[in-house]
Structure formats: C-alpha cells, structure tokens
Amino acid sequence: MGITKKVLENCKRPQGMVGRQTIKRMNKSHAELTAWGFSQISIGQGDTVLDVGCGGGKALKLLSSKAPRGRLYGIDYSETSVSCAVRENKGDVKAGKMKIVHGSVSDMPFENDFFDVVTSVESYYFWPDLQHDLREVLRVLKPDGVFLIVAEMYDHEEQSEKDKQIVEILKMHNNTPEEFYDMLGKAGYRNVDVRENKERGWICTLGIK
C-alpha cells in the first residue's frame, strides 16, 4: 500500500518525532476539507467552541478566526497533538482565549451545557465507544447547540480500495450516510443533516441538541 503501519498508527494517535511529522502533514492536507466542513455551519463571533480530536490545531485556528470574541477549547488524547496545537495557537493560548487539554472524548472535563458549537474533524473514526461518546458530546453542548462531524473517509460506492485497507488496518469507524443519520438520532440529536461532497469524497454530519 506504500504506507507503513507505524505511519498509519501515528495518524490514529500521533507520538514522538514521527507523530509531529504526521501532524505537520495533516495540518496541510486537511485544510480544504476543514474549510468546507466549517462553511456548513454558522459560528457566532462570541461563541464558545470545542474541537474534539484537535490534532495539530489548524482547525482551532480557523474556528478562532470565525469567533473573534469567543472562547476556544481543544481536546485530544495524544499528548504530542496537544503540544503541537498549543504551539500552533500560542497567541490565543497566551491571551487566555484558547485552552487545549489532554483527554478523551469518552469523559471530557467540561461542564454540562457549556458549548455553542462542537466540531470533530477527521477524528470520530477512532472514538472508542461511538454511541457513548456521541452522548458525551451532547452533554457538553448548550440547548440548541450544534455538533459537526467532518470526514474525508466514509462508506460509499466510490470509496477507494486503499481507504478500505486503512479502515481495516486501524479498525476505524467507516459509516454510510444512512448510519450517520441513525447514530446521531439514537444519541439524542435532532434535525440531523448529512451532506456529501461527492466530487471530493467528503462528508459532514450536523446535529442539534
């Protein structure tokens, strides 16, 4: 396949020097996908926003520009990712506008009904208990808050064999559009909407608390 398992594992949970190199590549390669996904929702200038699985912090930087008077939070279970994200957003972190923490989506250190918007870009694939974790995101959302999942890999007719191999190797969640509707609905979200960019092979899913 041309990609070693070690490199793939560092996409899942970046660690050390290889992890930092992986994060640098992901910050660049995910930029267009992230911009497309965030264009699907409205973010208020003063919103409180969380990015789950914040990786190298580029998505947080874009979110910060959309909420210039807001408060930004990131969480990632990779300590390497947290340190890279802090460095990427050092101005906002130093100013107290942004806080990035090490932790799991399964048990987040945030209060109930805290965030206006929660995003997940290229990270839901690896959540350990998907239905529980979707409910954990719901817990920290404010009433009428928006949850957005953005992904460039999902189960559809045009999915490449390479992507299917990566899914198998890393045991990733790889859902159909119909499954996205079902799993967010079962977790308690309303007005679930799934949008595809079929030309690029991208998908995003929105749900409201």
C-alpha positions as CSV (number, residue, x, y, z in Angstrom):
1,M,0.0,0.0,0.0
2,G,3.0,2.3,0.2
3,I,2.2,3.4,3.8
4,T,3.8,1.6,6.8
5,K,1.6,0.6,9.7
6,K,3.7,2.8,12.0
7,V,2.8,5.8,10.0
8,L,-0.8,4.8,10.0
9,E,-0.8,4.3,13.7
10,N,0.6,7.8,14.1
11,C,-2.5,9.1,12.2
12,K,-4.6,7.5,14.9
13,R,-2.6,8.7,17.9
14,P,0.5,10.8,17.0
15,Q,3.5,10.2,19.2
16,G,7.1,11.5,19.2
17,M,9.0,12.6,16.2
18,V,7.0,10.5,13.7
19,G,3.9,11.9,15.3
20,R,5.0,15.5,14.9
21,Q,5.8,14.9,11.2
22,T,2.4,13.3,10.8
23,I,0.7,16.3,12.4
24,K,2.5,18.7,10.1
25,R,1.3,16.8,7.1
26,M,-2.3,16.5,8.4
27,N,-2.4,20.3,9.2
28,K,-1.7,20.9,5.5
29,S,-3.7,18.1,3.9
30,H,-6.9,18.6,5.9
31,A,-7.1,22.4,5.3
32,E,-9.5,22.3,2.4
33,L,-11.7,19.7,4.0
34,T,-11.9,21.6,7.2
35,A,-12.8,24.9,5.5
36,W,-15.6,23.1,3.6
37,G,-16.9,21.5,6.7
38,F,-16.9,24.7,8.7
39,S,-18.7,26.5,5.9
40,Q,-21.7,24.3,6.5
41,I,-22.5,25.8,10.0
42,S,-22.9,29.3,11.4
43,I,-20.4,30.2,14.2
44,G,-21.2,33.4,16.2
45,Q,-18.4,35.9,16.9
46,G,-18.8,35.3,20.6
47,D,-19.5,31.6,20.6
48,T,-17.8,29.1,23.0
49,V,-16.4,26.3,20.7
50,L,-14.8,22.9,21.3
51,D,-12.8,20.9,18.7
52,V,-12.7,17.3,19.7
53,G,-9.6,15.5,18.5
54,C,-7.9,18.8,17.8
55,G,-4.8,17.3,16.3
56,G,-2.2,19.9,15.3
57,G,-4.5,22.8,16.0
58,K,-5.2,24.2,12.5
59,A,-8.9,23.7,12.8
60,L,-8.9,25.6,16.1
61,K,-7.1,28.4,14.4
62,L,-9.8,28.6,11.8
63,L,-12.5,28.4,14.4
64,S,-10.8,31.2,16.4
65,S,-11.0,33.5,13.3
66,K,-14.7,32.8,13.0
67,A,-15.3,33.6,16.7
68,P,-13.0,36.6,17.3
69,R,-14.7,37.4,20.6
70,G,-15.3,33.8,21.5
71,R,-13.7,31.2,23.7
72,L,-12.0,28.2,22.1
73,Y,-11.2,24.8,23.5
74,G,-9.5,21.8,22.1
75,I,-9.1,18.2,23.5
76,D,-7.0,15.4,22.2
77,Y,-5.9,12.0,23.6
78,S,-2.4,12.4,22.1
79,E,-0.1,14.5,24.3
80,T,2.0,15.1,21.1
81,S,-1.0,16.6,19.4
82,V,-1.8,18.8,22.4
83,S,1.7,20.2,22.5
84,C,1.6,20.9,18.7
85,A,-1.8,22.5,18.9
86,V,-0.7,24.8,21.7
87,R,2.4,25.8,19.7
88,E,0.2,26.4,16.6
89,N,-2.1,28.7,18.6
90,K,0.3,30.1,21.1
91,G,-1.1,33.7,20.7
92,D,-4.6,32.7,21.6
93,V,-3.4,30.4,24.4
94,K,-1.2,33.0,25.9
95,A,-4.1,35.6,25.7
96,G,-6.4,33.2,27.5
97,K,-8.8,33.0,24.6
98,M,-8.0,29.3,23.9
99,K,-7.4,26.3,26.2
100,I,-6.2,22.9,24.9
101,V,-6.3,19.9,27.1
102,H,-5.2,16.3,27.1
103,G,-8.1,13.9,27.5
104,S,-10.7,11.5,26.0
105,V,-13.9,12.2,24.2
106,S,-15.4,9.5,26.4
107,D,-15.0,11.5,29.6
108,M,-14.5,15.2,28.9
109,P,-13.6,17.6,31.7
110,F,-16.2,20.2,30.7
111,E,-19.5,21.2,32.4
112,N,-22.9,20.3,31.1
113,D,-24.5,22.7,28.6
114,F,-21.2,24.6,28.0
115,F,-20.5,24.9,24.3
116,D,-22.4,26.6,21.5
117,V,-20.6,24.5,18.8
118,V,-18.6,21.3,19.0
119,T,-16.6,20.1,16.0
120,S,-14.8,16.9,15.1
121,V,-12.6,16.9,12.0
122,E,-11.0,13.5,10.9
123,S,-11.2,12.2,14.5
124,Y,-14.5,10.4,15.1
125,Y,-13.1,7.4,13.3
126,F,-11.1,6.4,16.4
127,W,-13.6,7.1,19.2
128,P,-13.6,4.1,21.5
129,D,-17.4,3.8,22.2
130,L,-19.2,5.7,19.5
131,Q,-22.7,5.9,20.9
132,H,-21.5,6.7,24.4
133,D,-19.1,9.3,23.0
134,L,-21.8,11.0,20.9
135,R,-23.9,11.3,24.0
136,E,-20.9,12.8,25.9
137,V,-20.6,15.5,23.2
138,L,-24.4,16.1,23.6
139,R,-23.9,16.5,27.3
140,V,-21.5,19.4,26.9
141,L,-23.5,21.2,24.2
142,K,-25.8,24.0,25.2
143,P,-29.5,23.6,24.3
144,D,-29.8,24.4,20.6
145,G,-26.0,23.9,20.2
146,V,-24.6,22.4,17.0
147,F,-22.4,19.4,16.7
148,L,-20.5,18.9,13.4
149,I,-18.5,15.8,12.2
150,V,-16.3,16.3,9.2
151,A,-14.7,13.3,7.5
152,E,-12.9,12.5,4.2
153,M,-13.5,8.8,4.6
154,Y,-16.9,7.1,4.7
155,D,-18.6,4.1,3.4
156,H,-19.9,4.8,-0.1
157,E,-19.8,3.2,-3.6
158,E,-16.8,5.2,-4.7
159,Q,-14.6,4.6,-1.7
160,S,-11.2,3.5,-2.8
161,E,-9.6,0.2,-2.0
162,K,-6.7,2.0,-0.4
163,D,-9.1,3.7,2.1
164,K,-10.9,0.4,2.8
165,Q,-7.5,-1.1,3.6
166,I,-6.7,1.7,6.0
167,V,-10.1,1.3,7.7
168,E,-9.4,-2.4,8.2
169,I,-5.8,-2.0,9.5
170,L,-6.8,0.8,12.0
171,K,-10.2,-0.6,12.9
172,M,-11.8,2.7,12.1
173,H,-15.5,3.7,12.1
174,N,-16.5,3.8,8.5
175,N,-20.1,4.8,8.3
176,T,-22.6,5.2,5.5
177,P,-24.7,8.4,5.3
178,E,-27.7,6.5,6.5
179,E,-25.7,5.2,9.5
180,F,-24.8,8.8,10.4
181,Y,-28.4,9.8,10.5
182,D,-29.2,6.8,12.6
183,M,-26.4,7.0,15.2
184,L,-26.9,10.7,15.9
185,G,-30.6,10.3,16.1
186,K,-30.2,7.4,18.6
187,A,-27.8,9.5,20.7
188,G,-30.4,12.2,21.1
189,Y,-29.6,14.8,18.4
190,R,-32.4,16.5,16.5
191,N,-32.5,17.9,13.0
192,V,-29.7,15.6,11.9
193,D,-28.4,16.5,8.4
194,V,-25.8,14.7,6.4
195,R,-24.1,16.5,3.5
196,E,-21.8,15.0,0.9
197,N,-19.2,16.5,-1.4
198,K,-19.2,13.6,-3.8
199,E,-16.6,15.1,-6.1
200,R,-14.1,15.1,-3.3
201,G,-15.4,12.1,-1.3
202,W,-16.1,14.2,1.8
203,I,-18.9,14.1,4.2
204,C,-20.2,16.1,7.1
205,T,-22.9,15.5,9.6
206,L,-24.8,18.1,11.7
207,G,-26.9,17.6,14.8
208,I,-28.7,20.0,17.2
209,K,-29.1,19.5,20.9
